[in-house]
Amino acid sequence: MTDTQDTPLLLHREGAIATLTFHRPAALNAIDVPMALALRDAVRTLAQDRALRCVVLNGAGRAFMAGGDLDTLAADPVRGAAELLAPLNEAVALLGQLDAPVIAKVHGAAAGAGLSLMLQADFVYAAEGTRFNLAYINLGASCDVGASWALPRIVGLRNALEIAMLGETLDCAQAQRLSLINRVLPPAELDAAVQQLAQRLAAGPTVALGHMRRLMRAGLDRSLRDQLAAEACAFDACARTADLPRGIAAFHAKQAPQFEGR
């Protein structure tokens, strides 16, 4: 049995579903350089895995993630930020290009870089009692890890400015009202709900899901004409998969489709 006590990130695979667990529970999973590098390496591996059909992000211990490791930044703010952000930014960019949907399973707290990472997920399920805070401004810093890209897309510019510039803590009800999260569940029900969603997504048409998640995000940066062209290109790619004929045949047969994900 492998000792995982000092492993900053755990990658667990169950069929087509990969779970990435931030694993510094004593530090509320604050991201230090080893964790950032481990996340980059894990996502590089997943990006090459053609059998991957869903990714789940979660945190060990009492919280999803409390943000960046302040000891790393305090020792040398400039160097520490650079060493943290280079691998984190690569990981976020690669996650955004996956065909596999990404779920964030959140509990305890999602703050700073933890909230930034949460924002990159396609679905966010949170345990009751979870608290959310972008928090950067409270330290005298601007945000990173894609927060300024994702947050206005999710909550709108006015709400994003309030969240980012006031640095106030949000509870689950506030987060759900702002569409930061999809569902709030009792802690005892969170694992099962996320597993059910992951299995549903992993059984879906993975190529189509990948195009869908990218189209929805890119559409805000394109003209209507350019987005129509992107949609046509994506549909053409889906038409070349094994899944579209399966979906059409299942529709006519009034049966649930059995997608292959390719």
Steps between C-alpha positions, in 0.01 A plus 500: 500500500638839398550756780314815395563702816752735337346497152360848428261381230329165459383369163244222525352332196173308501413395147472810283478736802814661643496662844765755595523553877691795642685337786646739754224465758703647788532821297139492372650396165672834442694473174875490541747445217506118525119491479497741205754287316313181584174649369669604175651155454172323577304714255768445235444128546123534481524714186668206322246242622249423226296280735434788742136609514463701823722676755412571864691756709481476878695568818609275784417584861292795614500715185510500123786749494600804703698666219869543430760409760578824681834374632617458141396854417634652822847354446537671162180651357628546146674167461233314696220635280689409183575146618137445598332658200697347213385141570155606620432700186607210280273265695201734467556547126522124446187436708314747282593309185390157619203327343423350841272719714640623833311487830610679817389328821532773761477500878622707792656793317594605150717809524756682290651266244260232622207710385684582178543129426139430594387758244665300221272201561190438289298389804544590866328301775552636851437366848279703729708735710766563236638854489634681194736798481717617211715653776790635291415863571516433874870418456569797274512299177303468180355164402659219299440144371237626255264663749475828308410302186248262653329709768342771278382228260319322780359782715519806273740793524324694778481199732853396409636840597320485834628150577856584393537850643323463835641159592195399699411144592197345332292217638345225288171681451677810369733293282210309346301818439799638309540173305844436647375151588238268353374310802525507880477166677522366855862392557396135532342511152774688311715202397207302362360796309834579339555134415158482336571812293848376405361167384231674297753725329746214447226311316435796270632590155841621618608670178172693482527592869850630440390719212201619701706607802747689280235662280311635799809670639640627171169644383537808719816598311371450146265676265182317409641420156819357647307298758274358230811388312644346817174315564498366145857380539418331830190335357704370210743344748210338687357371173823306448470317833341163572268666750279708271370198301444319829305794638282526189432126494410502871266794447311319226490180704376695804790361704768657717814552290813301581779742416860392451653839567683509168 
